[in-house]
Amino acid sequence: MTEETKKQLMQSLYKIATHFEIPNAEMVSFKKRNVLLELLQSKDENAFNLISAVIDAEMKLDRIQNDKEKQTKKAEHWAAEVFTTQKEKEKAEEKLNKFFEGK
């Protein structure tokens, strides 16, 4: 996963954490995001589920896109997986955006 993608994901997590008054959220790195996610889960299960879905979808998409063996040997199957996972990610992001609009 690119550093830019990690940064974008963390910006969304920081925004939610700030909304729920979780202190020092900006100090948490992508690697240690689970600490922040646990704090968020204790404050609001729905917000936790929304941001977790976005992070999980992005990580899944990254993993599939970087599977060069499948891309080479089963290109059609790989392309279908990328497409499906991209749609999952878009739906998760859409739900998160609706959450932000409502807050």
Protein Blocks (a to p, Z undefined) as FASTA:
>chain_A
ZZklmmmmmmmmmmmmmmnopghklmpcfklmmmmmmmmmmmommlmmmmmmmmmmmmmm
mmmmmmmklmmmmmmlmmmmmmmmmmmmmmmmmmmmmmmmmZZ
